[in-house]
Amino acid sequence: MHLNTNLKTPCYIINYQELESNFNNLNIALEKYWNNYIIGYSYKTNSLPWIIDYFNKKGCFSEVVSNDEYELGKLLGIEKNKYIYNGPIKTKESFIEAAENGCYINIDSYRELEWATELRGDYKLGLRINFDIEKFCPNQSQCGIEGGRFGFCYENGELGKAIAFLKEKNVKIAGLHLHVSSKTRSIDIYKAIAIMIIKIIRKFELKLSYVDIGGGFFGGLSDKPQFSDYIKMVSEILSEEISPEKTTLIIEPGMSVIGTPVSYISSVIDVKDTTYNRFVITDGSRTNIDPLMKKNNYFHKYEYINKNKKKLKKQVICGYTCMENDRLYIEKNGLELEIGDKIIYEKVGAYTMCLTPLFIKYFPDVYVLEKNNNLVKVRQAWTSHQYIQNSIIGEKK
């Protein structure tokens, strides 16, 4: 994209056409390989109200993992039965309300098993499964040999106990949820999930109305697995035991649909030389595109005020905060950056806006780049007025 030179930075820009492309490609894959499906957009990935509204208008459900996210959806007008409620910190009140409204709820804890017994009727209650993904896919899970902490463990019998408990209490088990956090996002991860679904269905003789394979896919990257690769493989395995005619496939995309369409724009505000380095100071921060501060490389490009400049051996690109580790990357043998040049970080839509801290500067503007290349502001930058909202100032008398 070519920027409006008057655009105040820093800011995020959502590319509408790229977002549409990601979503359409996902729909095409699901229609082709398992045409009875629900897409649950993951709020935790990016809960910007404009984005939530976009996916709601596309017919997606809201995948929420806390009472706060559930209440956010209600405030934004999401239909009362269009939630997939996950996570270990549900409140009892929201659990009961969501169940009675016809939402999908994946039970993640023992207290939720007890809450389920208080319901009277036929509800969309599933169990989150904890299984040894490292056994299937060595060195691919985020947790490694320590294992994940969510759901009921298959290998040690805890899942069996949970199923027996619900059956004894005459609570129908409608579904299974097998989201796995992986480092690789490989197709093998989803192959393992599908195999486990079939194994559990057969072992416990379950009749399910849905299976939920979670999210964590690649999306929007031409050199990585495509939606069709994942869904085709999963459907082939699931078809050994279940069918689209009787069982809904739920997926919970977040990063795969919103990660690539979002860019973060910053400007160079100062350049200084020290004994060891040329430091390039920008009005953006690592905390806005890499909140966990783990990366050392980003998709990025430049817009120079003047391209007729020399190359420098080393430039250290830094953010605006007062932390020494707010250093984004080292530009080697690149054109000399000067005040007013812009650095555009691409593919930063996932887990950035949600995790951006209110540290030194507040939340920046967010724009949508529409089909006609118009920029529409969909979130106004916070000021100190928003920061102090709901606060008590001074001693209460």
Stockholm file with secondary structure:
# STOCKHOLM 1.0

chainA/1-397         MHLNTNLKTPCYIINYQELESNFNNLNIALEKYWNNYIIGYSYKTNSLPWIIDYFNKKGCFSEVVSNDEYELGKLLGIEKNKYIYNGPIKTKESFIEAAENGCYINIDSYRELEWATELRGDYKLGLRINFDIEKFCPNQSQCGIEGGRFGFCYENGELGKAIAFLKEKNVKIAGLHLHVSSKTRSIDIYKAIAIMIIKIIRKFELKLSYVDIGGGFFGGLSDKPQFSDYIKMVSEILSEEISPEKTTLIIEPGMSVIGTPVSYISSVIDVKDTTYNRFVITDGSRTNIDPLMKKNNYFHKYEYINKNKKKLKKQVICGYTCMENDRLYIEKNGLELEIGDKIIYEKVGAYTMCLTPLFIKYFPDVYVLEKNNNLVKVRQAWTSHQYIQNSIIGEKK
#=GR chainA/1-397 SS CCCCTTCCSSEEEEEHHHHHHHHHHHHHHHHHHCSSEEEEEEGGGCCCHHHHHHHHHTTCEEEECSHHHHHHHHHTTCCTTCEEECSSCCCHHHHHHHHHTTCEEEECSHHHHHHHHTCCSCCEEEEEEECCHHHHSTTCBSSGGGCCCSSEESTTSHHHHHHHHHHHTTCCCCEEECCCCBSSCCHHHHHHHHHHHHHHHHHHTCCCSEEECCCCCCCSCTTSCCHHHHHHHHHHHHTTTCCTTTCEEEECCSHHHHSTTEEEEEEEEEEEECSSCEEEEESSCHHHHCTTCCCSCCCEEEECSCCCCCEEEEEEEECSSSCTTCEEEEEEEEECCCTTCEEEEESCCSSSTTTCCCSSSCCCEEEEECTTSCEEEEECCCCHHHHTTTCCCSCCC
#=GC SS_cons         CCCCTTCCSSEEEEEHHHHHHHHHHHHHHHHHHCSSEEEEEEGGGCCCHHHHHHHHHTTCEEEECSHHHHHHHHHTTCCTTCEEECSSCCCHHHHHHHHHTTCEEEECSHHHHHHHHTCCSCCEEEEEEECCHHHHSTTCBSSGGGCCCSSEESTTSHHHHHHHHHHHTTCCCCEEECCCCBSSCCHHHHHHHHHHHHHHHHHHTCCCSEEECCCCCCCSCTTSCCHHHHHHHHHHHHTTTCCTTTCEEEECCSHHHHSTTEEEEEEEEEEEECSSCEEEEESSCHHHHCTTCCCSCCCEEEECSCCCCCEEEEEEEECSSSCTTCEEEEEEEEECCCTTCEEEEESCCSSSTTTCCCSSSCCCEEEEECTTSCEEEEECCCCHHHHTTTCCCSCCC
//
